[in-house]
Amino acid sequence: MTVPADIRVLAVVVVRDGELPAGAEETVAEAGGAALVVGPGAGQAAGRLASARRAWVLERSCVAPAALAAALARILSGVDMVLLPASPDGRDLAPRLAVVLGRGLLAGAVRCTPDEVELTRLGDRLSLRVAVDGPVVVTVRPAGRGRPPQPAAPAEVIAVPAPSEPATGPDAESAGVLQPEPAAADLAEARRIVGGGGGLVPAGADGGAVMRLLTDVAAALDASAGATRVVTDAGWMPYDRQIGTTGVAVSPELYVAFGISGAAQHVTGLGAPEHVVSVNTDPSCPMTLMADLGIVADAPAVLAELAERLGVTVASAVKPEEAVMPEEVGHAR
């Protein structure tokens, strides 16, 4: 079986137990809605791809990268541009596919067209536009688009018969799959993010200590910590935790913003989180207006109270002198 000749760009999404990897939706959207979903539970995962218009499904219990690349070679031989999410499985499979298919590999793309691929380097400080004049394999960064793809109509799902298993040499074996610690996980792949802005640090307070408390609270909520440019420029958080057009583009399921007004350069990098909670004294700031739940209160006081309820130690350097009782403002979205 090969992909139809009219499909020139195709996303290949490797799944485990029916779970879509980070970046799957963006990658399928860059491929114009055409996707090949492979792995255990591929059919279940394909049904949840909102950006897919046509999806081929290959149920396969083993996703060892060398064997999988050899099995997919004939299916993908006629596709000019093969896109993979830059997930762990995608990064393992992409170079092996490039070798088997005899084509180049472009890693870390944020935008793809049949004629050009845009890559980022040096921590997103450098953008490279590479002309494409032949078949290529590309990995697409999660949340690199800075906005979620638009949902498509229900996809046409086509089952792919299992290809014959060619002989392969030594292959990688998975000893287990471990979830990364939230504090160390790539912010672009985080499903939950707790963000801190300049409004979270009172005048004269130790900003670094406040942000360490935010990170501990985020970890207790199984979330990653992020920040605005004001925070990273002050040295209170590293730049790889900065969210925005000059930082990391994210698209989490939940975003909790402490003391963040919602400047355009920050909000643009947020994509469209499924749920937003804003803690701010200004009920009319952009972040509160876009939130599902707005808590009009002193952000440091709310963070300290939340930390204590979660059993997180609050250092005296970040304890507010007087807590302000919050007022909840709900918004329908």
C-alpha positions in Angstrom: 0.0 0.0 0.0 1.2 3.5 -0.8 -0.3 6.9 0.0 -2.4 8.3 -2.9 -0.4 10.3 -5.5 -2.2 13.6 -4.7 -0.8 13.6 -1.2 2.5 15.5 -1.4 2.8 16.4 2.3 1.9 13.9 5.0 2.2 14.0 8.8 3.3 10.7 10.5 2.2 10.6 14.1 3.5 7.8 16.3 1.2 7.0 19.2 1.4 4.8 22.3 -1.7 3.3 23.9 -3.9 5.7 21.8 -2.3 8.9 23.2 -1.4 11.6 20.8 2.1 13.1 21.4 2.6 16.8 22.0 2.7 18.6 18.7 0.5 16.1 16.8 -2.2 18.7 16.0 0.2 21.3 14.8 2.0 18.8 12.6 -1.1 17.5 11.0 -2.3 21.1 10.3 1.1 21.9 8.6 0.5 18.9 6.4 -2.9 20.2 5.3 -4.9 17.7 7.4 -3.3 14.6 5.9 -2.0 12.1 8.5 -0.7 8.6 8.9 -1.2 7.5 12.5 0.8 4.5 13.6 1.2 2.5 16.8 -0.9 0.8 19.4 -4.3 2.5 19.6 -3.8 4.3 16.4 -7.5 4.2 15.4 -8.5 5.7 18.7 -5.9 8.4 18.4 -6.9 9.3 14.8 -10.4 9.9 15.9 -9.3 12.6 18.3 -7.2 14.5 15.7 -9.2 17.7 15.3 -7.0 19.0 12.5 -7.1 15.9 10.3 -9.1 15.7 7.1 -7.8 12.4 5.9 -6.2 9.9 8.2 -4.6 6.6 7.5 -4.4 4.2 10.4 -1.8 1.5 10.9 -2.2 -0.5 14.1 1.1 -1.7 15.3 2.2 -3.1 18.6 5.9 -2.3 18.2 7.2 1.2 17.5 10.9 0.5 17.6 12.2 3.2 15.3 14.5 1.2 12.9 11.8 -1.5 12.3 9.1 1.1 12.0 11.1 3.2 9.5 11.7 0.1 7.3 8.0 -0.8 7.5 6.9 2.7 6.4 9.4 3.1 3.6 7.2 1.8 0.8 4.1 3.6 2.1 5.9 7.0 2.2 8.1 6.6 -0.9 5.9 8.8 -3.0 5.4 11.6 -0.4 7.6 14.6 -1.1 7.5 16.0 2.4 7.1 13.8 5.5 6.3 15.7 8.7 6.7 14.3 12.2 6.0 15.9 15.6 9.3 16.6 17.5 8.1 14.3 20.2 10.4 11.7 21.6 9.1 9.0 19.2 9.1 11.5 16.3 12.7 12.5 17.0 13.8 8.9 17.1 12.0 7.9 13.9 12.7 11.0 11.7 16.5 10.4 11.1 15.9 6.7 10.4 13.2 7.5 7.9 15.4 10.0 6.2 18.1 7.4 5.8 15.8 4.7 4.6 14.1 7.0 2.2 17.4 8.5 1.0 16.5 12.2 1.7 17.5 15.1 3.9 16.2 15.9 7.4 15.2 19.3 8.6 14.7 19.4 12.4 12.9 21.9 14.6 10.5 23.5 12.1 7.8 26.0 13.1 6.3 26.5 9.6 6.2 24.3 6.5 5.1 24.8 2.9 5.8 22.5 0.0 8.6 25.0 -1.1 10.0 26.3 2.1 10.6 25.2 5.8 11.2 27.7 8.6 13.5 26.5 11.3 14.5 28.1 14.6 17.9 27.9 16.3 19.8 29.4 19.2 16.9 29.2 21.6 14.5 30.8 19.1 16.7 33.8 18.6 17.5 32.8 15.0 15.0 32.0 12.3 16.2 30.1 9.2 14.1 29.7 6.0 15.3 26.8 4.0 14.1 26.3 0.4 12.9 22.8 -0.4 13.7 21.5 -3.9 13.3 17.8 -3.3 11.9 15.1 -1.0 12.6 15.8 2.7 11.7 14.6 6.2 10.9 17.4 8.7 10.2 17.5 12.5 7.8 20.1 13.7 8.2 21.7 17.1 5.2 21.5 19.5 3.3 24.8 19.8 5.7 26.3 17.3 2.8 27.9 15.4 1.9 30.1 18.4 -1.8 29.3 17.9 -3.7 26.0 17.7 -4.8 24.7 14.3 -8.4 25.3 13.3 -10.6 22.2 13.8 -11.5 20.4 10.5 -14.6 18.4 9.7 -14.6 14.8 10.9 -11.7 13.0 9.2 -12.0 10.3 6.6 -10.3 7.4 8.4 -8.7 4.6 6.3 -7.2 1.4 7.7 -3.8 0.5 6.3 -2.9 -3.2 6.0 0.2 -4.2 7.9 3.2 -4.1 5.5 5.6 -7.0 5.3 8.3 -6.8 7.9 11.7 -6.3 6.2 14.8 -7.6 8.0 16.5 -5.0 10.1 19.6 -4.9 12.2 19.9 -3.9 15.8 17.1 -1.6 17.0 16.4 0.6 20.0 14.3 -1.0 22.7 12.1 0.9 25.2 12.8 -0.1 28.8 9.9 2.2 29.9 8.3 5.5 29.3 8.9 8.1 32.1 7.1 11.4 32.3 9.4 14.4 32.7 9.5 16.4 35.9 7.2 19.4 35.4 10.0 21.9 36.4 12.3 20.5 33.8 9.9 19.6 31.0 10.0 21.6 27.8 7.5 24.4 28.3 6.1 24.1 24.8 5.0 20.5 25.6 3.4 21.3 29.0 -0.3 20.6 29.4 -0.6 22.7 32.5 1.3 26.0 33.1 1.4 28.3 36.1 2.7 31.7 34.9 4.1 34.6 36.9 4.4 38.2 36.0 5.8 41.4 37.5 2.6 41.9 39.5 3.5 38.8 41.5 6.6 40.4 43.0 5.9 43.2 45.5 8.2 46.2 45.7 11.3 45.2 47.7 10.6 41.5 47.6 13.1 38.8 46.6 11.8 38.1 43.0 13.9 34.9 42.7 12.3 33.5 45.9 8.8 34.4 44.7 9.4 32.6 41.4 10.9 29.5 43.2 7.7 29.4 45.2 5.7 29.6 42.0 7.7 26.7 40.6 7.0 24.6 43.7 3.3 25.4 43.6 3.2 24.5 39.9 5.0 21.2 40.6 2.4 20.4 43.3 -0.3 20.9 40.7 1.6 18.7 38.2 2.2 21.8 36.1 5.2 23.6 34.7 6.2 27.2 35.6 6.4 30.0 33.1 6.9 33.7 33.2 6.6 37.0 31.3 9.5 38.9 29.8 9.6 41.3 32.8 10.4 38.3 35.1 13.1 36.8 32.9 14.7 40.2 32.1 15.0 40.7 35.9 16.8 37.4 36.2 14.1 35.8 38.4 13.5 32.9 35.9 15.6 31.6 33.1 14.7 32.7 29.5 13.6 29.2 28.5 10.6 29.7 30.9 9.6 32.9 29.1 6.2 32.7 27.3 5.5 35.0 24.4 6.5 36.1 20.9 10.1 36.6 22.1 10.0 33.5 24.2 8.3 30.1 24.0 5.0 29.6 22.2 2.8 27.3 24.2 -0.7 25.9 24.0 -1.6 24.2 27.3 -4.9 22.8 28.5 -4.7 25.0 31.6 -3.0 28.3 32.1 -3.0 30.0 35.6 -1.6 33.5 35.4 -0.5 35.2 38.6 0.1 39.0 38.4 0.1 39.0 34.6 -1.7 41.9 32.9 -1.8 40.2 29.5 0.5 42.3 27.2 0.1 41.5 23.5 3.6 39.9 23.2 2.7 37.5 26.0 -0.8 36.6 25.0 0.2 36.0 21.4 2.6 33.2 22.6 -0.2 31.6 24.6 -2.1 30.1 21.6 -5.5 29.3 22.9 -5.5 27.4 26.2 -8.6 25.4 26.9 -8.9 27.0 30.4 -7.5 30.2 31.7 -7.4 31.4 35.4 -6.2 34.9 36.1 -5.2 36.3 39.5 -4.9 40.1 39.3 -6.1 43.1 41.2 -7.2 44.7 37.9 -10.6 43.2 36.8 -10.3 44.9 33.4 -6.8 43.8 32.4 -6.6 41.7 29.2 -5.6 38.5 31.0 -8.6 38.6 33.3 -11.0 39.5 30.4 -9.9 36.4 28.5 -10.0 34.1 31.5 -12.6 31.5 32.3 -12.2 32.4 35.9 -10.9 35.8 37.1 -9.8 36.1 40.7 -9.6 39.8 41.6 -7.1 39.8 44.5 -3.5 40.4 45.5 -1.5 37.8 43.5 1.3 37.2 46.1 -1.3 36.6 48.8 -3.3 34.1 46.7 -0.1 32.3 45.7 1.0 32.1 49.4 -2.4 30.8 50.5 -2.5 28.2 47.7 1.0 27.1 48.6 0.0 26.5 52.2 -3.1 24.6 51.2 -0.9 22.4 49.0 1.6 21.8 51.7 4.3 23.8 50.0 6.7 25.7 52.3 6.5 29.4 52.0 9.7 31.3 52.9 9.3 34.4 55.0 10.9 36.4 52.2 7.8 35.9 50.1 5.0 35.9 52.7 2.7 38.9 52.2 2.0 41.0 55.2 -1.7 41.0 54.7 -3.8 38.8 52.5 -6.6 40.3 50.4 -9.8 38.2 50.1 -10.3 37.4 46.5 -13.4 38.2 44.4 -14.2 35.7 41.7 -15.2 36.8 38.3 -16.4 34.2 35.9 -16.4 34.5 32.1 -18.2 32.4 29.6 -16.1 31.4 26.6 
